[in-house]
Amino acid sequence: MNRMSLALLTDFYELTMANGYLEHGLKNKQVYFDMFFRRIPDDGGFAIMAGVEQLIEFIENLKFTDEDIEYLRSKKIFSPDFLEYLKNFKFSCDIWAIPEGTPIFPNEPIITVRGPVIEAQFIETILLLTINHQSLIATKANRIVRAAQGRAVMEFGSRRAQGYDGAIYGARAAYIGGCVGSACTISDKEFGVPALGTMAHSWVQMFPSELDAFRAYAEIYPDNCVLLVDTYNTLRSGVPNAIKVFNEVVVPKGFRPKGIRIDSGDIAYLSKEARKMLDEAGYHDCKILASNSLDEYVIRDLLLEGAQVDIFGVGERLITSKSEPVFGGVYKLVAVEEDGRIIPKIKISDNVGKITNPGFKELWRLYDKESGKAIADLITLHDEVIDESKPYELFHPEFTWKRKTVTNFTAKKLKIKIFEKGKCIYKTPNIDRIRNYCKEQIDTLWDEVKRLENPHEYYVDLSLPLWELKRDMLRNRP
């Protein structure tokens, strides 16, 4: 998409620190940063990685315009050498990332950046906001899709999203998470997210009667006729008028009606009554679509009440992740290089949950060979090798007496290299492949991990060498 220059989409401290690094001769200091998150939104069992494609696009187009340079000059705090550096800026970092659509868990390094400190620091804000936003929406969308138990879910939230990008990229993320499409047309044009929609109440109100409105719509779209039946009275007029138009317009043209939509009222009751009316009229194949402030819990309860809904349209509570609208990804320094050696760094806090895992690390997922299910994730130092031919002992990184020995497993590295010395070496899959991959990967998780409430905690453990490194650094802290 055509965009304004986003080079200054940074927290201001990234610029002041960069200026300071240059002034202190640290411009080329090699560093390692990890992005990770500490908690799954809605206390779910897993999150979904999304947004890598947009991160790649940003980095490939990262440059400072003359207007950017003049703005910074006007602040009168940046050195001439720093402004000249920005004028000739060229990204040269290595980046590893977990592919989009992969289930991810707290404290895992989902992105690792290695390179000169100024460059690695510059991309902090855009990296976090891109991955945080799309991972949040993909995660929420998948919760809603799972609650629908195989019924289609459409993303309907563009007009309630938090800004243009929230709508556009939110629709992309929702599709990755399992939605069948979006009302956001531009997301179809830009990303191939199927654009879906029917009519609004205003269409019905524009005609002398509801029947006239339905007839006019059916005459234009007989092959894709979905009628909104709750403008006046769903059961007394809406559904009967829809059936009349199906009989008089749609079927005579050689088509079958696609569906009706209910956007208000007691959806469980109305859908059951509407289903009876449609079936009695011979339209067993006519779908019932429901919308109106839905989320995973409302959908779950509707189905428990026997609602006869085939398709759910979900808006504001999906596109804003209303129940928990923040994905708390952070970006932390974990190592520096000195004389060719990797020197681990750790952030220590009185809040134990904020203590980081030090060093340049690798992330593995262990799968049971018989069931194909994921057993656990393992964070190791970057040069460790897991021997699949031998039993491997996992242990809880805090409650170390909790141990499990796994056998008959395969170990897969989760991160892939997407940039090498500033050049993208990764071809982003199309969105349908990402969406299918997401479904396949979620299927490797045990059902207990996928519960909407009180899910089983998936194990994310540290290797013994990494655990010992962290322990020693905590003991010997400054």
Number of C-alpha atoms within 10 A of each C-alpha: 6 4 6 6 15 16 18 21 13 16 14 12 11 19 18 12 15 22 23 17 17 18 14 9 9 15 18 13 15 20 26 29 27 28 22 23 20 15 18 20 19 18 13 21 25 26 28 27 28 32 25 22 18 17 17 20 12 19 20 15 12 18 19 19 15 11 10 17 16 11 12 16 15 9 8 9 10 17 15 12 12 19 18 11 15 18 15 9 13 15 21 16 20 20 26 20 20 22 25 27 30 22 21 25 24 18 22 23 26 24 23 26 27 25 24 20 24 23 23 24 24 23 23 20 17 20 23 20 18 18 23 21 25 29 29 30 33 32 32 31 32 26 25 28 24 19 21 23 11 10 15 17 28 28 30 26 23 23 15 15 21 14 10 11 12 21 25 22 24 32 37 30 33 32 28 34 32 26 27 20 26 30 23 24 18 17 21 18 11 12 16 16 26 20 18 16 15 15 13 12 14 10 15 23 14 11 13 9 11 22 18 16 19 26 22 17 21 23 14 10 14 22 16 16 25 24 30 25 26 21 18 13 11 22 16 11 16 23 25 18 21 25 22 15 24 26 17 13 20 23 14 11 14 9 14 18 25 19 22 24 25 26 19 15 12 11 20 19 15 20 25 16 16 23 21 14 17 21 12 10 14 12 19 12 12 18 19 23 25 27 20 16 14 19 26 21 15 14 23 18 13 20 16 10 12 12 22 22 26 17 20 26 27 25 24 20 24 32 31 23 24 12 12 14 17 16 23 17 21 18 20 20 25 24 22 22 15 11 6 8 9 16 16 19 21 18 15 15 10 7 7 8 11 12 15 19 26 24 24 26 20 21 22 20 17 21 22 17 13 8 9 14 17 22 20 18 24 22 23 22 19 12 8 13 10 16 11 14 10 11 14 16 12 21 21 16 17 10 8 9 9 10 12 12 9 17 15 14 23 18 21 14 14 18 18 14 17 21 22 16 13 17 16 16 12 13 9 15 13 11 19 14 14 20 23 14 18 24 18 13 15 20 14 16 20 14 12 14 17 20 16 18 13 12 15 15 13 20 17 22 22 23 20 16 12 22 21 12 17 21 13 11 17 14 9 8 10 5
